[in-house]
Amino acid sequence: MKDRRFNAVRIVASKTGRMLVVTSVLRAVEQLLNYWPVEQGEKLSVARRALLLCLERKLSPADARGAFIEAAKEAGNYVDEPMRLPPAGNVKKWHKSKRGCFGINRP
């Protein structure tokens, strides 16, 4: 069974209180089965099922990630993502050139 990756999810480990960054389905499953602070919950059940379906390639990693985040919120160990500010200063915009590859003009 090949691990599937997704965008990082930050949670607080229930036993140590340290922040963990979960970036794959197998790591999320490990957390749910071995270290989760609650044993039952509606969103926990949904997350378990979603992660299993993802490993079976019947659900996308992004959907499994969403279910994992909801279970973490339910358990109280989800760490909100930092708000990203817009870039400061001048932002250069890239435009398509009218020239083709190697500087040759296109018709």
Secondary structure, 3 states (H helix, E strand, C coil): CCCCEEEEEEEECCCCCCEEEEEEHHHHHHHHHHHCCCCCCHHHHHHHHHHHHHHCCCCCHHHHHHHHHHHHHHHCCECCCCCCCCCCCCCCCCCCCCECHHHCECC
